[in-house]
Amino acid sequence: MKIKILFFVFLLVNAGIMLAQLPLKLYIVGSSAPTGWQITKALAFETVSSGLYKYSGPLFAGEYKFANSQDNCWCQDFYVKDPNDATKVISNGP
């Protein structure tokens, strides 16, 4: 299997999303991440500035969610691809 290293920048804009505040940290979890669905091992993004997060590393075709912590609880806030618009990310989606 050939693994590609990707550079991914995620910009979470407060306008258009009703958030009390932007997350301090952001993590990726899912079948597209090397750590899979293990939330306690979710990979951290680097916080570049408020609302701007950067991840450098391998990603695979599959599903993902962006979490705001590595807490072993699926009750936290998540950010996912908008099912109606693949160019957008929504808070607490399916």
N, CA, C and O atoms as a MOPAC input file, in Angstrom:
PM7 MOZYME 1SCF
protein

 N      0.84200 1    -1.16600 1     0.00000 1
 C      0.00000 1     0.00000 1     0.00000 1
 C      0.89400 1     1.23800 1     0.00000 1
 O      1.82500 1     1.33500 1     0.80000 1
 N      0.61600 1     2.16800 1    -0.88300 1
 C      1.37300 1     3.40900 1    -0.97600 1
 C      0.71000 1     4.46400 1    -0.09800 1
 O     -0.48900 1     4.72000 1    -0.21700 1
 N      1.49600 1     5.07000 1     0.78000 1
 C      0.98200 1     6.10000 1     1.67500 1
 C      1.49000 1     7.44700 1     1.19400 1
 O      2.68000 1     7.60700 1     0.92600 1
 N      0.60400 1     8.40100 1     1.08600 1
 C      0.97500 1     9.75400 1     0.69500 1
 C      0.92000 1    10.64900 1     1.92300 1
 O      0.00900 1    10.54000 1     2.74300 1
 N      1.88800 1    11.51900 1     2.04000 1
 C      1.88200 1    12.51000 1     3.10500 1
 C      1.17700 1    13.74700 1     2.56600 1
 O      1.54200 1    14.27500 1     1.51500 1
 N      0.17800 1    14.19900 1     3.28600 1
 C     -0.60900 1    15.34600 1     2.85100 1
 C     -0.43500 1    16.50700 1     3.80800 1
 O     -0.18600 1    16.31200 1     4.99800 1
 N     -0.56300 1    17.68500 1     3.29600 1
 C     -0.58200 1    18.89300 1     4.10100 1
 C     -2.00600 1    19.40900 1     4.04800 1
 O     -2.53100 1    19.66100 1     2.96300 1
 N     -2.63400 1    19.57000 1     5.19100 1
 C     -4.04200 1    19.90800 1     5.25700 1
 C     -4.21400 1    21.10600 1     6.17600 1
 O     -3.75300 1    21.07800 1     7.31700 1
 N     -4.85700 1    22.13300 1     5.70900 1
 C     -5.15400 1    23.29100 1     6.54400 1
 C     -6.66300 1    23.37800 1     6.67400 1
 O     -7.38200 1    23.33400 1     5.67500 1
 N     -7.14000 1    23.50100 1     7.89200 1
 C     -8.56200 1    23.55100 1     8.18400 1
 C     -8.87000 1    24.91300 1     8.78200 1
 O     -8.33100 1    25.26700 1     9.83100 1
 N     -9.71100 1    25.66300 1     8.14200 1
 C    -10.09000 1    26.98200 1     8.62900 1
 C    -11.53700 1    26.92300 1     9.08400 1
 O    -12.44400 1    26.68200 1     8.28800 1
 N    -11.73700 1    27.14400 1    10.36500 1
 C    -13.08300 1    27.14900 1    10.92500 1
 C    -13.47300 1    28.60400 1    11.13900 1
 O    -12.94600 1    29.27200 1    12.02800 1
 N    -14.37900 1    29.07800 1    10.33800 1
 C    -14.77600 1    30.47700 1    10.38900 1
 C    -15.99500 1    30.60200 1    11.28200 1
 O    -16.97600 1    29.87700 1    11.11200 1
 N    -15.93500 1    31.50900 1    12.21900 1
 C    -17.03300 1    31.70300 1    13.15200 1
 C    -18.27100 1    32.25500 1    12.45100 1
 O    -19.38800 1    31.96600 1    12.87900 1
 N    -18.10900 1    33.03300 1    11.39900 1
 C    -19.25100 1    33.56200 1    10.65400 1
 C    -19.94800 1    32.42500 1     9.93200 1
 O    -19.28700 1    31.60400 1     9.29600 1
 N    -21.22600 1    32.36100 1    10.01300 1
 C    -21.98500 1    31.32100 1     9.32500 1
 C    -22.21700 1    30.09000 1    10.18300 1
 O    -23.06800 1    29.26300 1     9.85500 1
 N    -21.48200 1    29.95300 1    11.26700 1
 C    -21.69900 1    28.84600 1    12.20100 1
 C    -21.97000 1    29.47800 1    13.55600 1
 O    -21.21800 1    30.34500 1    14.00300 1
 N    -23.02100 1    29.05600 1    14.19800 1
 C    -23.35200 1    29.62300 1    15.49000 1
 C    -22.57800 1    28.87900 1    16.57800 1
 O    -23.05400 1    27.88100 1    17.11800 1
 N    -21.39200 1    29.37200 1    16.88800 1
 C    -20.55900 1    28.77900 1    17.92300 1
 C    -20.36300 1    29.79000 1    19.03600 1
 O    -20.18000 1    30.98000 1    18.77800 1
 N    -20.40000 1    29.31800 1    20.27400 1
 C    -20.12500 1    30.20600 1    21.39000 1
 C    -18.67100 1    30.66000 1    21.33400 1
 O    -18.36000 1    31.82300 1    21.59400 1
 N    -17.78600 1    29.72700 1    20.99100 1
 C    -16.37500 1    30.05400 1    20.82500 1
 C    -15.72500 1    28.99400 1    19.95600 1
 O    -16.21400 1    27.86800 1    19.86000 1
 N    -14.63300 1    29.35600 1    19.33100 1
 C    -13.88900 1    28.40700 1    18.51100 1
 C    -13.12500 1    27.45700 1    19.42300 1
 O    -12.71000 1    27.85500 1    20.51200 1
 N    -12.93100 1    26.21300 1    19.00400 1
 C    -12.19000 1    25.27100 1    19.85100 1
 C    -10.72700 1    25.68100 1    19.97600 1
 O    -10.13700 1    26.20800 1    19.03300 1
 N    -10.14400 1    25.43100 1    21.15900 1
 C     -8.73100 1    25.72700 1    21.36700 1
 C     -7.85800 1    24.72200 1    20.63600 1
 O     -6.78100 1    25.06100 1    20.14600 1
 N     -8.33000 1    23.47900 1    20.56600 1
 C     -7.59500 1    22.41200 1    19.89400 1
 C     -8.54400 1    21.68100 1    18.96000 1
 O     -9.76300 1    21.74900 1    19.11400 1
 N     -7.97000 1    20.98100 1    17.99100 1
 C     -8.75700 1    20.21800 1    17.03800 1
 C     -8.01500 1    18.92900 1    16.72700 1
 O     -6.79400 1    18.93000 1    16.57000 1
 N     -8.75700 1    17.82600 1    16.63700 1
 C     -8.18200 1    16.50100 1    16.39200 1
 C     -8.95500 1    15.83000 1    15.26900 1
 O    -10.13600 1    16.11300 1    15.06700 1
 N     -8.28400 1    14.93400 1    14.53200 1
 C     -8.96400 1    14.16400 1    13.49100 1
 C     -9.05400 1    12.70800 1    13.93100 1
 O     -8.08600 1    12.13000 1    14.42500 1
 N    -10.23400 1    12.13000 1    13.74300 1
 C    -10.49300 1    10.73700 1    14.08200 1
 C    -11.32100 1    10.13500 1    12.95400 1
 O    -12.12600 1    10.83400 1    12.33900 1
 N    -11.13500 1     8.85600 1    12.67800 1
 C    -11.92500 1     8.19000 1    11.64300 1
 C    -11.09400 1     7.25300 1    10.80700 1
 O     -9.88800 1     7.11900 1    11.01600 1
 N    -11.74000 1     6.60300 1     9.85700 1
 C    -11.04500 1     5.63600 1     9.00500 1
 C    -10.03800 1     6.30900 1     8.07400 1
 O     -9.17200 1     5.63400 1     7.51900 1
 N    -10.13600 1     7.61400 1     7.89600 1
 C     -9.16800 1     8.33000 1     7.06000 1
 C     -7.89400 1     8.70000 1     7.82200 1
 O     -6.90400 1     9.10200 1     7.21000 1
 N     -7.91100 1     8.57000 1     9.14500 1
 C     -6.75100 1     8.90400 1     9.98000 1
 C     -5.95500 1     7.64000 1    10.31400 1
 O     -6.54300 1     6.56700 1    10.44800 1
 N     -4.63100 1     7.74600 1    10.45100 1
 C     -3.81100 1     6.57700 1    10.78400 1
 C     -4.20500 1     5.90300 1    12.10000 1
 O     -3.98400 1     4.70300 1    12.26300 1
 N     -4.78200 1     6.65000 1    13.03700 1
 C     -5.17800 1     6.08100 1    14.33100 1
 C     -6.60600 1     5.53900 1    14.32500 1
 O     -7.07600 1     5.02600 1    15.34100 1
 N     -7.29400 1     5.64600 1    13.19900 1
 C     -8.65400 1     5.11100 1    13.09300 1
 C     -9.63400 1     5.84700 1    13.98800 1
 O     -9.52300 1     7.05300 1    14.20800 1
 N    -10.59800 1     5.09200 1    14.49700 1
 C    -11.67400 1     5.66200 1    15.30900 1
 C    -11.34100 1     5.69800 1    16.79700 1
 O    -12.24800 1     5.86300 1    17.61300 1
 N    -10.09200 1     5.55000 1    17.17400 1
 C     -9.69300 1     5.60000 1    18.58500 1
 C     -9.57900 1     7.06200 1    19.02000 1
 O     -8.55000 1     7.70200 1    18.80500 1
 N    -10.62500 1     7.57600 1    19.62400 1
 C    -10.69100 1     8.99500 1    19.97700 1
 C     -9.56700 1     9.40500 1    20.92200 1
 O     -9.08400 1    10.53400 1    20.84000 1
 N     -9.13900 1     8.51700 1    21.81500 1
 C     -8.06300 1     8.86100 1    22.75200 1
 C     -6.70500 1     8.95700 1    22.06200 1
 O     -5.74900 1     9.46900 1    22.64400 1
 N     -6.61600 1     8.46900 1    20.82700 1
 C     -5.37300 1     8.55200 1    20.05200 1
 C     -5.52800 1     9.44900 1    18.82800 1
 O     -4.69200 1     9.42700 1    17.92600 1
 N     -6.60300 1    10.23900 1    18.80200 1
 C     -6.85500 1    11.13000 1    17.66500 1
 C     -5.65900 1    12.05100 1    17.44300 1
 O     -5.01900 1    12.49100 1    18.39800 1
 N     -5.36500 1    12.33600 1    16.18500 1
 C     -4.21100 1    13.15900 1    15.82800 1
 C     -4.53600 1    14.64200 1    15.97400 1
 O     -5.58900 1    15.10800 1    15.53700 1
 N     -3.62000 1    15.36700 1    16.59100 1
 C     -3.82900 1    16.79100 1    16.85200 1
 C     -3.44700 1    17.65000 1    15.65700 1
 O     -2.47200 1    17.37700 1    14.95600 1
 N     -4.23300 1    18.68500 1    15.44300 1
 C     -3.88000 1    19.73800 1    14.50400 1
 C     -3.02800 1    20.75400 1    15.26000 1
 O     -3.15500 1    20.89400 1    16.47700 1
 N     -2.17300 1    21.45200 1    14.55000 1
 C     -1.44400 1    22.57400 1    15.13300 1
 C     -2.35900 1    23.79100 1    15.02600 1
 O     -2.90000 1    24.06500 1    13.95500 1
 N     -2.53500 1    24.52200 1    16.12400 1
 C     -3.32100 1    25.74700 1    16.07900 1
 C     -2.41500 1    26.85900 1    15.57500 1
 O     -1.46600 1    27.25500 1    16.25200 1
 N     -2.71300 1    27.35900 1    14.38400 1
 C     -1.91100 1    28.41800 1    13.76700 1
 C     -2.32600 1    29.77300 1    14.33000 1
 O     -1.48100 1    30.59200 1    14.69000 1
 N     -3.62300 1    29.99700 1    14.40100 1
 C     -4.20200 1    31.19200 1    15.01000 1
 C     -5.66100 1    30.86000 1    15.30700 1
 O     -6.11700 1    29.75900 1    14.99800 1
 N     -6.38400 1    31.77600 1    15.89000 1
 C     -7.77300 1    31.51600 1    16.25000 1
 C     -8.58800 1    31.11500 1    15.02000 1
 O     -8.76300 1    31.90900 1    14.09600 1
 N     -9.08100 1    29.88800 1    15.01700 1
 C     -9.89500 1    29.39200 1    13.91400 1
 C     -9.11900 1    28.80400 1    12.75700 1
 O     -9.72500 1    28.35900 1    11.78300 1
 N     -7.77900 1    28.78800 1    12.82900 1
 C     -6.95500 1    28.23300 1    11.75700 1
 C     -6.09900 1    27.10900 1    12.32500 1
 O     -5.29900 1    27.32700 1    13.23400 1
 N     -6.27400 1    25.89200 1    11.77600 1
 C     -5.60900 1    24.69200 1    12.27700 1
 C     -4.87900 1    24.00900 1    11.13200 1
 O     -5.34200 1    24.03200 1     9.99200 1
 N     -3.72600 1    23.39600 1    11.44000 1
 C     -2.91400 1    22.76400 1    10.40000 1
 C     -2.54600 1    21.34500 1    10.82300 1
 O     -2.19400 1    21.10900 1    11.97900 1
 N     -2.63000 1    20.39700 1     9.88000 1
 C     -2.21400 1    19.01000 1    10.09400 1
 C     -1.30800 1    18.60500 1     8.94600 1
 O     -1.62900 1    18.83300 1     7.78000 1
 N     -0.18800 1    18.01200 1     9.27700 1
 C      0.72400 1    17.45700 1     8.27800 1
 C      0.91600 1    15.99500 1     8.61000 1
 O      1.38000 1    15.66600 1     9.70100 1
 N      0.57200 1    15.12200 1     7.70200 1
 C      0.72900 1    13.69500 1     7.94400 1
 C     -0.11900 1    12.89500 1     6.99300 1
 O     -0.79700 1    13.45300 1     6.13000 1
 N     -0.08400 1    11.57300 1     7.15100 1
 C     -0.84200 1    10.71300 1     6.23700 1
 C     -2.34600 1    10.78000 1     6.48700 1
 O     -2.79900 1    10.89200 1     7.62600 1
 N     -3.09600 1    10.70900 1     5.41000 1
 C     -4.55400 1    10.57100 1     5.45000 1
 C     -4.93900 1     9.54400 1     4.39800 1
 O     -4.24500 1     9.38300 1     3.39400 1
 N     -6.04000 1     8.85700 1     4.62900 1
 C     -6.49800 1     7.80400 1     3.73100 1
 C     -7.91900 1     8.11100 1     3.27800 1
 O     -8.62200 1     8.89700 1     3.91400 1
 N     -8.33500 1     7.49700 1     2.19000 1
 C     -9.72800 1     7.62200 1     1.76300 1
 C    -10.59300 1     7.01900 1     2.86200 1
 O    -10.27700 1     5.94500 1     3.37500 1
 N    -11.65700 1     7.67700 1     3.22300 1
 C    -12.53100 1     7.16000 1     4.27000 1
 C    -13.30000 1     8.27300 1     4.95000 1
 O    -13.39600 1     9.38900 1     4.44000 1
 N    -13.84500 1     7.94900 1     6.10700 1
 C    -14.65400 1     8.89100 1     6.87100 1
 C    -13.80600 1     9.55300 1     7.94400 1
 O    -12.78000 1     9.01600 1     8.36100 1
 N    -14.24300 1    10.71700 1     8.38400 1
 C    -13.52200 1    11.43500 1     9.43000 1
 C    -14.47900 1    12.33200 1    10.20200 1
 O    -15.56600 1    12.67200 1     9.73400 1
 N    -14.04300 1    12.69800 1    11.38800 1
 C    -14.67800 1    13.74100 1    12.17900 1
 C    -13.55100 1    14.54800 1    12.79500 1
 O    -12.47400 1    14.01900 1    13.06900 1
 N    -13.80300 1    15.82900 1    13.01100 1
 C    -12.86600 1    16.66300 1    13.73800 1
 C    -13.43300 1    16.83400 1    15.14400 1
 O    -14.55800 1    17.30200 1    15.31400 1
 N    -12.65200 1    16.45300 1    16.14300 1
 C    -13.07500 1    16.53300 1    17.54100 1
 C    -12.35800 1    17.69000 1    18.22300 1
 O    -11.31200 1    18.14300 1    17.75800 1
 N    -12.92600 1    18.16800 1    19.33100 1
 C    -12.25500 1    19.24200 1    20.05600 1
 C    -11.47200 1    18.73900 1    21.26300 1
 O    -10.90100 1    19.53900 1    22.00500 1
 N    -11.43700 1    17.40800 1    21.47100 1
 C    -10.61400 1    16.83400 1    22.54100 1
 C    -10.36200 1    15.35800 1    22.25000 1
 O    -10.96600 1    14.77200 1    21.35100 1
 N     -9.46500 1    14.77800 1    23.02200 1
 C     -9.19300 1    13.34200 1    22.93500 1
 C     -9.89800 1    12.59700 1    24.06500 1
 O     -9.60100 1    11.42900 1    24.31500 1
 N    -10.81800 1    13.25700 1    24.74200 1
 C    -11.56500 1    12.61000 1    25.82500 1
 C    -12.30000 1    11.39500 1    25.28600 1
 O    -12.83300 1    11.41700 1    24.17700 1
 N    -12.32100 1    10.34500 1    26.07600 1
 C    -12.97300 1     9.09900 1    25.67100 1
 C    -14.48400 1     9.24200 1    25.80800 1
 O    -15.12800 1     8.49500 1    26.54300 1
 N    -15.03300 1    10.21000 1    25.09200 1
 C    -16.46300 1    10.48600 1    25.13700 1
 C    -16.90500 1    10.94900 1    23.75800 1
 O    -16.35700 1    11.90400 1    23.20800 1
 N    -17.88400 1    10.27700 1    23.21200 1
 C    -18.41100 1    10.67100 1    21.90500 1
 C    -19.53600 1    11.69200 1    22.06900 1
 O    -20.30000 1    11.94000 1    21.13600 1
 N    -19.63200 1    12.28800 1    23.27400 1
 C    -20.66700 1    13.28600 1    23.54400 1
 C    -20.15900 1    14.70700 1    23.31300 1
 O    -20.90800 1    15.66600 1    23.49700 1
 N    -18.90200 1    14.85200 1    22.91300 1
 C    -18.31400 1    16.17000 1    22.68900 1
 C    -18.72900 1    16.74600 1    21.33000 1
 O    -19.39800 1    16.08000 1    20.54000 1
 N    -18.32600 1    17.97800 1    21.07800 1
 C    -18.60100 1    18.60500 1    19.78000 1
 C    -17.71000 1    18.00900 1    18.70500 1
 O    -16.52900 1    17.75100 1    18.93700 1
 N    -18.28400 1    17.79100 1    17.52300 1
 C    -17.54900 1    17.30500 1    16.36300 1
 C    -17.87100 1    18.19400 1    15.17200 1
 O    -18.92500 1    18.82800 1    15.11400 1
 N    -16.94500 1    18.22700 1    14.23000 1
 C    -17.13200 1    18.94800 1    12.98200 1
 C    -16.98200 1    17.93100 1    11.86700 1
 O    -16.01200 1    17.17400 1    11.83700 1
 N    -17.94400 1    17.91200 1    10.94600 1
 C    -17.96800 1    16.91400 1     9.87200 1
 C    -18.31000 1    17.59100 1     8.54300 1
 O    -18.75900 1    18.73700 1     8.50200 1
 N    -18.08500 1    16.84600 1     7.46100 1
 C    -18.44300 1    17.33900 1     6.12700 1
 C    -19.95700 1    17.51800 1     6.05000 1
 O    -20.71700 1    16.64900 1     6.47700 1
 N    -20.37800 1    18.63500 1     5.51000 1
 C    -21.79900 1    18.91000 1     5.31500 1
 C    -22.33800 1    17.93900 1     4.26400 1
 O    -21.83000 1    17.92100 1     3.14300 1
 N    -23.36000 1    17.12200 1     4.59400 1
 C    -23.88300 1    16.16400 1     3.61800 1
 C    -24.52300 1    16.82900 1     2.40000 1
 O    -24.71100 1    16.18600 1     1.36800 1
 N    -24.85700 1    18.11500 1     2.52000 1
 C    -25.48200 1    18.83900 1     1.41200 1
 C    -24.50200 1    19.66900 1     0.59400 1
 O    -24.84600 1    20.15700 1    -0.48300 1
 N    -23.27200 1    19.83300 1     1.10500 1
 C    -22.27800 1    20.65300 1     0.40300 1
 C    -20.88000 1    20.18500 1     0.80800 1
 O    -20.41100 1    20.49500 1     1.90300 1
 N    -20.22200 1    19.44300 1    -0.07100 1
 C    -18.91600 1    18.84200 1     0.23300 1
 C    -17.81500 1    19.86800 1     0.45900 1
 O    -16.72300 1    19.50900 1     0.89900 1
 N    -18.08000 1    21.13500 1     0.16600 1
 C    -17.06700 1    22.16700 1     0.38800 1
 C    -17.17200 1    22.79300 1     1.77200 1
 O    -16.38800 1    23.67800 1     2.11300 1
 N    -18.14400 1    22.33500 1     2.57700 1
 C    -18.37600 1    22.93000 1     3.89500 1
 C    -18.23300 1    21.89700 1     5.00500 1
 O    -18.38300 1    20.69300 1     4.79300 1
 N    -17.94100 1    22.40600 1     6.18500 1
 C    -17.87900 1    21.60100 1     7.40100 1
 C    -18.93200 1    22.15500 1     8.34400 1
 O    -19.08900 1    23.37000 1     8.46500 1
 N    -19.65900 1    21.25300 1     9.01900 1
 C    -20.69500 1    21.68900 1     9.95500 1
 C    -20.39000 1    21.16700 1    11.35300 1
 O    -19.69000 1    20.16800 1    11.51500 1
 N    -20.91200 1    21.84000 1    12.34000 1
 C    -20.73900 1    21.45400 1    13.73700 1
 C    -21.80500 1    20.44900 1    14.14100 1
 O    -22.98400 1    20.61700 1    13.83200 1
 N    -21.37400 1    19.39600 1    14.84100 1
 C    -22.26900 1    18.36700 1    15.38500 1
 C    -23.16900 1    17.73000 1    14.34000 1
 O    -24.36600 1    17.54500 1    14.56200 1
 N    -22.58100 1    17.39900 1    13.20100 1
 C    -23.31900 1    16.71400 1    12.14300 1
 C    -23.46100 1    15.23800 1    12.44100 1
 O    -23.12600 1    14.78700 1    13.53600 1
 N    -23.96400 1    14.47200 1    11.46200 1
 C    -24.21100 1    13.04100 1    11.67000 1
 C    -22.94400 1    12.24400 1    11.92200 1
 O    -23.00500 1    11.03000 1    12.11300 1

